[in-house]
Amino acid sequence: MRLLIQIPCYNEAATLPATLADLPRRVDGFDEVEVVVIDDGSSDGTAEVARAQGVKHVVRFAANRGLAAAFKAGLEKALDLDADVIVNTDADNQYPGSAIPALVRPILDGAADLVVGVRNIEAIDHFSPGKKKLQRMGSWVVRRFAGLKVEDTTSGFRAISRRAALRLNVLTRYTYTLETLIQAGRENLAVATVPITINAKTRESRLIRSTPGYVWRSAIAILRMYVTYEPMRALGSVGAALFAVGALIGLRFLYYYVTQGGQGHVQSLILAAVLLIIGFQVGVLGILADLSATNRRLLEELLVRARGRREDDRH
């Protein structure tokens, strides 16, 4: 059994040595524990620091491509290295390496495909009240959408089985945390949580530079994922609502047309026609998007099978 610990990095030369030193070199249930560092176009020599610290597997981007791309590249590299379980952690040493054995235990026991290390958000002193509230709201939205009981959906401290890693496809560019949970829920993967503490803060968040910006980008990401994974429900609901409002306005016009001898209210007729046409078009768009989503799911299944065949050929 092989455990790969992946660390996405962007200009983390100052914090990476402490993060690496905190990682366990042996974990019960595994014959090997190795580290993969993904340098997301850093300009401070992060890749060189990783190699100097003894990391054998370093993936380096020529330019900064974002956290989601780095996470995805780490998964691909870990799979290529025949990882049985993959742990993702942050390079700022937020998550304690000592919690990794507990994080991977549900996967080793066959109880989970993906395990999330859940922080006690209320106990984190450097989180502002507004940020704590946003974390709770965001987690509630994702739980409702994914159908999972995960209290800390933005935690990046995760253990992923090989089976789950083969099925996860990160499409967003901002962050992987929300999308992977939504995918896990849609793929009926077993998701477990493990309570964790966190280490002392070493730097400001690079992902959350401002609260309004974080709220906006997270809302857009959730909306995009909702339309991507549930297009008929999303677009069909909008189309049905517009069509219903148009129909009501049309009925109002007919009422006045009959009771007042066909005089006036032409604006209502025009508005009703516009809403009915738009509602119908959005509904048709929902049907087409749903067909496209079905095609995407078939392609994802083919991709999983192709990965499986590639592994069989390698072994």
DOVEXZA-880000 format. One record per residue (C-alpha): residue in one letter; x, y, z. Coordinates in steps of 0.1 Angstrom, whole numbers, plus 2048, in hexadecimal, padded with zeros to 3 digits. Layout:
<pts>
   residu     X     Y     Z
        A     X     Y     Z
...
</pts>
This chain:
<pts>
   residu     X     Y     Z
        M   800   800   800
        R   80D   822   7F6
        L   803   844   805
        L   80A   863   7F1
        I   808   885   803
        Q   803   8A1   7E9
        I   80A   8C6   7F1
        P   7FE   8E1   7D9
        C   816   8FF   7DC
        Y   818   922   7D0
        N   835   937   7DE
        E   838   921   7FC
        A   85E   920   800
        A   85C   92F   823
        T   841   917   831
        L   847   8F7   81E
        P   865   8EA   833
        A   850   8EB   853
        T   833   8DA   841
        L   849   8BE   834
        A   859   8B9   856
        D   837   8B5   866
        L   82D   898   84E
        P   82F   874   85B
        R   849   85E   84A
        R   836   83E   854
        V   811   838   856
        D   801   818   862
        G   7F2   804   846
        F   80A   811   82B
        D   82B   803   81F
        E   836   824   810
        V   82F   849   817
        E   83B   862   7FD
        V   835   887   7F6
        V   82C   899   7D6
        V   830   8BF   7D4
        I   81E   8D2   7B9
        D   82F   8F3   7B3
        D   814   909   7A3
        G   82C   921   791
        S   83D   92E   7B0
        S   857   94A   7AC
        D   868   944   7CE
        G   87A   923   7C7
        T   85F   90D   7D7
        A   868   8EF   7C1
        E   88D   8F2   7CA
        V   884   8F4   7EF
        A   86F   8D4   7EB
        R   88C   8C1   7DB
        A   8A4   8CE   7F4
        Q   88D   8C0   80F
        G   88F   89E   7FF
        V   86F   89E   7EB
        K   874   886   7CE
        H   854   88E   7BB
        V   84F   8B3   7B1
        V   837   8BE   796
        R   83D   8E2   78B
        F   827   8F9   776
        A   839   914   761
        A   81D   92D   76A
        N   804   930   786
        R   7E5   91C   77D
        G   7D2   91C   79E
        L   7CB   906   7BB
        A   7B2   8EF   7A9
        A   7CB   8E8   78D
        A   7E6   8E0   7A6
        F   7D0   8C9   7B9
        K   7C6   8B6   799
        A   7EA   8B3   78E
        G   7F3   8A5   7B0
        L   7D8   88A   7AD
        E   7E4   880   78A
        K   808   87E   796
        A   7FE   869   7B5
        L   7EA   851   79F
        D   808   84E   788
        L   81D   845   7A6
        D   804   829   7AF
        A   7F7   83A   7CE
        D   7DD   825   7E1
        V   7D2   843   7F6
        I   7D9   868   7F0
        V   7DA   882   80B
        N   7D7   8A7   801
        T   7E5   8C1   81A
        D   7ED   8E6   818
        A   811   8F3   815
        D   80C   90E   831
        N   80C   8F2   84B
        Q   7E9   8FA   856
        Y   7E0   8D5   859
        P   7F3   8BF   871
        G   806   8A2   862
        S   800   88E   882
        A   7DB   88C   877
        I   7E2   879   857
        P   7E0   856   867
        A   7BD   85E   874
        L   7B4   86E   852
        V   7BC   84F   83E
        R   7AE   836   856
        P   78A   836   848
        I   798   82E   826
        L   7AE   812   833
        D   790   804   846
        G   77B   804   826
        A   762   81D   834
        A   769   83A   81D
        D   776   845   7FB
        L   77D   869   806
        V   784   877   828
        V   782   89B   832
        G   795   8A9   850
        V   77B   8C0   861
        R   787   8DE   874
        N   774   8ED   891
        I   76D   90E   87F
        E   75F   91F   89E
        A   780   919   8B1
        I   797   928   896
        D   7A2   949   8A5
        H   7AF   959   885
        F   78E   954   873
        S   778   973   875
        P   753   96F   87F
        G   74A   977   85B
        K   761   95D   84D
        K   754   943   865
        K   730   94B   85B
        L   73A   948   836
        Q   74A   927   83C
        R   72A   91A   84D
        M   714   927   831
        G   72B   919   816
        S   72C   8F7   826
        W   706   8F6   82A
        V   701   8FE   805
        V   71A   8E3   7FA
        R   70B   8C9   812
        R   6E8   8D0   804
        F   6F5   8CD   7E0
        A   70C   8AF   7E5
        G   6F6   89C   7FE
        L   714   898   816
        K   718   89E   83B
        V   739   8B2   83A
        E   73A   8CF   852
        D   75A   8DE   844
        T   758   8DC   81E
        T   775   8F4   818
        S   78E   8DF   82B
        G   7AB   8D5   814
        F   7B8   8BA   82B
        R   7AB   89B   81A
        A   7B2   876   815
        I   7A7   867   7F3
        S   7A6   843   7EA
        R   7B4   838   7C8
        R   790   82F   7BD
        A   784   852   7C5
        A   7A2   864   7B5
        L   79B   852   795
        R   778   85F   794
        L   77E   883   79E
        N   781   89D   782
        V   787   8C1   78E
        L   779   8D9   774
        T   779   8FA   788
        R   798   910   78A
        Y   793   921   7AB
        T   793   905   7C5
        Y   78E   8DF   7C6
        T   77E   8DC   7E8
        L   75A   8E2   7DF
        E   759   8D0   7BD
        T   769   8B0   7C9
        L   74F   8AD   7E5
        I   733   8B3   7CC
        Q   742   899   7B4
        A   746   880   7D1
        G   721   884   7D9
        R   717   880   7B5
        E   72D   862   7B1
        N   720   851   7D1
        L   742   850   7E0
        A   744   849   805
        V   74F   869   817
        A   75A   86A   83B
        T   767   886   852
        V   781   887   86D
        P   784   8A3   886
        I   7A5   8B5   886
        T   7B7   8D2   896
        I   7CC   8EA   883
        N   7EF   8F9   888
        A   7F7   91D   88F
        K   7F1   935   872
        T   811   93B   85D
        R   804   953   843
        E   7E5   963   834
        S   7CE   94F   81E
        R   7D7   951   7F9
        L   7B5   944   7EF
        I   7A0   95C   803
        R   7AF   97F   7FD
        S   78F   991   805
        T   76E   986   813
        P   758   995   7F7
        G   76F   986   7DC
        Y   76E   964   7ED
        V   748   965   7F0
        W   744   96E   7CC
        R   75C   954   7BE
        S   74E   939   7D4
        A   72A   942   7CA
        I   734   941   7A5
        A   746   920   7AA
        I   728   910   7BC
        L   710   91D   7A1
        R   726   910   785
        M   728   8EE   795
        Y   703   8ED   79B
        V   6FC   8F4   776
        T   717   8DC   76C
        Y   70B   8BE   781
        E   6E6   8C6   782
        P   6DF   8DA   762
        M   6BB   8CE   75E
        R   6B2   8D7   782
        A   6C3   8F9   780
        L   6B9   905   75E
        G   697   8F2   75E
        S   68E   904   77E
        V   696   926   770
        G   684   91F   74F
        A   665   912   761
        A   664   931   778
        L   666   948   75A
        F   64C   935   747
        A   635   935   765
        V   638   95A   76A
        G   632   960   744
        A   613   949   745
        L   605   95C   763
        I   60A   97D   752
        G   5FA   96F   733
        L   5DC   964   747
        R   5DA   986   756
        F   5D9   995   733
        L   5BE   97D   728
        Y   5A9   986   746
        Y   5AA   9AB   73E
        Y   5A5   9A4   719
        V   585   991   720
        T   578   9A8   73C
        Q   581   9C9   72C
        G   579   9C2   708
        G   59D   9BD   6FC
        Q   5A9   9E0   705
        G   5CC   9E7   712
        H   5E6   9D2   725
        V   5FA   9CC   706
        Q   61A   9CF   71B
        S   60F   9B1   72F
        L   60A   99D   70F
        I   62D   9A6   703
        L   63D   99E   725
        A   62B   97D   727
        A   636   973   704
        V   65B   97C   70C
        L   65B   969   72D
        L   64A   94B   71D
        I   663   94A   701
        I   681   94F   718
        G   674   935   731
        F   66F   91C   715
        Q   692   922   707
        V   6A2   91E   729
        G   68F   8FE   72E
        V   69C   8F1   70D
        L   6BF   8FC   716
        G   6BB   8E8   736
        I   6B2   8C9   723
        L   6D0   8CD   70C
        A   6E7   8D4   729
        D   6DA   8B4   73A
        L   6E2   8A0   71B
        S   705   8AF   71B
        A   709   8A6   740
        T   6FF   882   738
        N   71A   882   71D
        R   733   890   735
        R   72B   874   74E
        L   730   85A   733
        L   752   86A   72A
        E   75C   86A   74F
        E   754   845   751
        L   768   83E   732
        L   785   852   742
        V   784   83D   761
        R   784   81D   74D
        A   7A1   82A   738
        R   7B5   832   757
        G   7AD   80F   764
        R   7BA   7FF   744
        R   7D9   815   745
        E   7E0   808   769
        D   7DB   7E4   75E
        D   7F3   7E9   742
        R   80D   7F8   759
        H   80A   7DB   772
</pts>
